């Protein structure tokens, strides 16, 4: 009997013939130990897996030729190679180029140190989990979309959300990637902003744009994207209408509703002058949270409570009092808002709140304190960062400049090198 150890790292997001081929060939060298990548590890390079780790574990466990499974929490294989000291390390040959090239080189060095050998299996052409998932976009159900945000919160250090006011901006949130070292960074989800939705319609941000109009836009957005969405519902509207709003959002596939504790005529929180703005009583706002909790069909649909105490000058203690009450009432997320140009207020809040038994994942919207990095937010206990309006704010001056240039030159030629070609626009839609 061959007792040599063969280590095979796999994600197995969607099991396909390429995985089975690798495992079958690995078996020829000895006992196959699968390093099954955790949800967090997979999310470092691509979207969070369709199946949770426990589900993927059950699938792999029942595969022929698998001797043992080890949870692989990172794409750095140093720890497992030094402890397991496998005789062979089996991987597809698709990692010779791209983001995993450096990882491959490190594996080779460690194997040499431990007298192990790298076996590379030719990549199975025309099949991969990523390509299969792209084919499944039209089959993504609202229920499966809703649950993604909760899993991201459980798996990632910080969940990065980008305002998406149209299907086109949604495609950017869906596909934009940035290579940082050997990691791929991307946006994890989308934000439906009342400010940007209203501005796009040429209306003020005072709840003059009804929810029904915004719901229609969500359907178009979801037609071309797979990522979860948080819906900015202002103060939730009339209590009698809130169940309808919740049921509609959940039915569409929205992952979370965010409601703020200001009442009366809407005044954007970033205005310096908040005179006349009123804050809901803790008791009445908790009623809204409780109503949403009772209306939703699944706990995967998250309730976000946005606290406006700092905006209205009521300070830290009022913020903490409200956060504790909202958490007790059933809020799943706490957004602590500030219009200051530094994160001092929100960090003072998080320092105290995260030490309490009422703590829930914290949400930041760094529109005014834009120098604040995601690293700083993570250090201070924040789990979600929402870039709430930058996409629309960028589009307006760009369009204004186009119009001005055409008027100035009485033609469009001067713009051609500064804007997307017609071909590029056509190719956006695949």
Secondary structure, DSSP 8 states (H G I E B T S, - for coil): ----EEEEEE--SS--HHHHHHHHHHHTTSEEEEEEE-HHHHHTTSS--SS-HHHHHHHHHTSTTEEEEEEE-SS--HHHHHHH--SEEEEEGGGSSGGGHHHHHHHHHHHHHTT-EEEEE---TT--HHHHHHHTGGG--HHHHHTHHHHHHHH-S-EEEEE--SHHHHHHHHH-EEEETTEEEE--EEEE-HHHHHHHTT--TTT-S-HHHHHHHHHHHHTS--SEEEEE-TT-S-HHHHHHHHHHHHHHT--EEEEESEESS---TT-S--TT-EE--HHHHHHHHHHHHHH-S-TTSEEEEEE-TTTTT-HHHHHHHHHHHHHHHT-SEEEE---SSSSHHHHHHHHHHTTSTT--EEEE--SSSTT--HHHHHHTTEEEEEE-SHHHHHHHHHHHHHHHHHHHHTSSGGGTTTS--HHHHHHH--
